[in-house]
């Protein structure tokens, strides 16, 4: 995912001159402060579908959704006409408001239009990750009680379901489809949609299942409204701004901000319609220049670990960075290049969706890269914690988001980790057809038990210390957080992925190393095995004795992952 950013020494043009980065950041801060006085969300706007209706009317001629690298693009007016056609089809198909409509395909403009049509019709939308197998998609379709699935041809072939082809909006095996000539004369004043009640079910989102079988998370309209309201309070979006959607739309982190919120504001949303190469991702950032960069940690980790750290560890650059003044010049040049590579037009880079490597975060903090780390989960649609980059505390994941409370289930929440509990407008209704797990997740006082362990400081900054389900118990009763050990392992860039498991009283590090990584470090599989004890001793020197690993085992294949690129830890022991 790193792409070729050309961080070679000869591209670091040492200069003490200012860079557009500083001016742009200042301008965006001023714009954000001014926007606080003229929020696009008004206190009386309590209907998220009403906001959809308004954005279509107010941005009729603006570009709305575009498939990057193609000529396929739709204005807000075009989208309104497609919605009207699909509403007619839903009625002809006997689908009523409250019925469930599933969506499954890679990110694209027709996925977006399908969602807008189903959502504004009053249907419960069931987004399904396109990375799921046909069997998983079939199970979700059946478990959700969906009346229809709108999907790409790849999925339609293997499913036993009532199918609407996403490519041309024709029904499989039924003489129904949208009439492209209908509603051509539709005008903004003709747009009128269903009105929801805040606690009614809006989305049924099936978790990616990094810890086991997927569950259907029931999100009410109030959760989606509150997440969008949060984004309007903290993000610098405006009508006509560009956003780039690269995370799966069927996952709440990819869905909420640079897609759905961006639509309600009148932004121009661009989709990477295929699993992109690193080169295409960087090229898209450079051409689209999104106003906010929303990524999972893996993207920045690969750029920093694979392209920047090797240069910083060369003898020549080490000599330069040993001199404080020159170190700041080198860091500024690297920051500017990284900023430009991600489009050079964003106020901040928001990182979330998985644990962030400590060494990479420390480096971004040292070079003053404009980043912040958020905290969320599907069950909150997704936001729980966030802080603006200017106030963000390194190592944290922000403070409780507006309309959300957070507390730590610990006698000493500032120092002793306990389970992170949250409640507020964003929290789900429960798990679909699963009362047992709903009662385990949400207690009588409305607190959602996240399964994450953390602490919280006096200012309200949340620090994640591990997963309750992955916490290991040391030989003498100490709590061992495998993620912290894995952060130390990751400082050795040869280890591309790792999972720490417990076997009896011993901790074992499972690692994956690709052939290119071996070649880069001048090793073979045989010589690597000879070096493992040296690596183990060095790793253990940074860990307390009770967290020392007893062995390193090298896997032949990379770890299995969820579509969000989280390792399926439960598969390894």
PyMOL commands that set and color helices and strands:
alter all, ss='L'
color gray80, all
select helices_A, chain A and resi 9-11+20-35+48-58+76-92+109-121+134-143+153-156+188-190+221-234+252-265+278-288+297-312+315-321+324-341+358-366+378-380+435-441+482-490+515-520+525-540+545-547+569-571
alter helices_A, ss='H'
color red, helices_A
select strands_A, chain A and resi 63-67+73-75+100-104+124-127+148-151+163-165+201-206+216-220+242-245+268-271+293-295+349-351+371-373+375-377+382-386+399-400+404-409+418-424+430-431+448-456+462-467+472-473+479-480+497-503+506-512+549-555
alter strands_A, ss='S'
color yellow, strands_A
deselect
rebuild
show_as cartoon
